[in-house]
Amino acid sequence: MHELSSTRAARILWRGLRLRCPNCGERGILASWFQLRHRCPHCGLVLDRGESDYFLGAYLVNLVAVELIVTAVLFGIGWAMWPRVPWTALTWGGVVLAALAAIVCYPLTKVLWLAFDVMLRPVTEEELALGREDTR
């Protein structure tokens, strides 16, 4: 088992932020904007490492990220336009911004969740061997 140093943790998170495999750092783990491949095409890491609700945490991270983005933007606009804030436009703009931010952040939060999991449960050689043998 690997010892999790701050350097190794930073490397894993950096790979996740760049939408790369947290284990090997190679590209190609996204099948589409909304879906990960079954395994990394380079190292064989099975990307769905858990139960059917494995990525529930990624949805939570996405929700928190979107709420922070929307709050910051709406607060900034309200601050800049005070006292004549167009509340109706700001409300509907916030709804649109939330929907767009959720779509834009989705793959990032999913890969970051995978990176957190790789940090907490390091990849084993057996896991990589199973991923390479899997022909899905």
Buried (B, 14 or more C-beta within 10 A) or exposed (E): EEEEEEEBBEBBBEBBEEBBBBBBBBEEBBEEEEEBBBBBBBBBBBBEBEEEEBBEBBBEBBBEBBEEBBEEBBEEBBEEEEEEBEEEEBEEBBEEBBEEBBEBBBBBBBBBBBBBBBBEEBBEEEBBEBBBEEEE
